[in-house]
């Protein structure tokens, strides 16, 4: 039984590692196709409204989970409600999400953690 649990743990680690991967160039193309910069700013550090998040340099897993939450909507478990982002995210595949997250993560961000 211990071997089965260990195997399951190891397999879950590898599946999470594969989930975190993404193609930066494909992510750049997807952000252009979906016109993400129109709200989040050309550099993804200067959104058109201070209420919109800065996306450049954010963690891959945060970006991917945020897009998944917008797909689920406010009524879904751990979902997010926003009419614009919900509409944008619903059209994305899992691969699109991983690629967009990888691209945005690769950009230099202006966010600073306080120490």
N, C-alpha and C positions, 0 to 999 in steps of 0.2 A: 504494500500500500504506500509506503514511503517513497518508493521508486516512482510510482505513478504521480504522486504529488510533486516530486522534484522535476519530473519530465514536464508536467503541466506548467510549472513555474518557469522552466527554461523556455518552453515554447511560447508562453505569453510574453516573455522578454523579447524574443526575436520578432514577434508580430508587432509589438510596440515600436521596435527599432525600425521596422519596414514602414510603419505608418508615418513615422516622422520624416521620411525622405520626401523630396520633391524636386522637380526640375525648375531651376531658376529662370531659364530662358522661356520655358512654357508658361511659367507664372507671370513673367513680364508681359507676354502676349495676352494672357487672360485678363490682366488688369487693364490693358489698353482696350481690349475688346469690350469689357464691361464698364469702361469709362470711370474707373475708381478715383482717378485724380480729380475729377470734376468736383468732388466733395472733400476728399482728403488731401488735396494739394498736389501739385506737380511732383514735389519731392517726397510726398507722403509724410512730411513734417509740418506742413502749414495748411491745415484744413480751412475751408472757407468759413466755418463757424467754430468758435471755441468749444462748443459742446461735442463736436465730432472728434474722434480720437486720432492721435498721431500714430501711424502704423509702422513707419520705418524703424527697423531695428527691434521690433517686438519679438517675443519668443514665438517660435514656430508653433508650439503646442497651444499657446494662448490664441493665436490668430486662427488656427484650424478649429479649435473648440468654439470660438466666437462665431465663425461662419456656420458651423453646425447648429449652434443655438438659434441663430437667425432662421435657419431652415426649419427648425422645429416650431418656431413662433412662440408667442407668449403663453399659449395654452399647452404647449408641449412640456414634458419633463425637462427641467433645466434650460428652458427656452428663453429667447429674448424677443421682445416685441418692438419692432420698428418697421413701419410700412415700406420705407425705401429699401432698407437692408434686407428685409424679408423677401421682397420681390427679387432683389439682386441675387441673394444666396440660393433661393429655390432652384434657379436655373443651373447651378454649379454641380458638377459630379464630384465624387470623392477625390479623384485625381486632380481636378481643377483646384479644389480647396488646398490640397497638399502643395501643389505648384505655386499657387498664390502666396501661401504662408511662407514657403521657402524663399520666394522672391522678395517679399516685404521684409523678412528677417535679414536678408543679405544687405539691405540698404543701410547706410549710416543714419542712425537715429539721434534725435536731440533729447531724448528722455534721460533723466539722471535720477539714480536712486540716492536717497539721502542716507548718509551713514551716521 
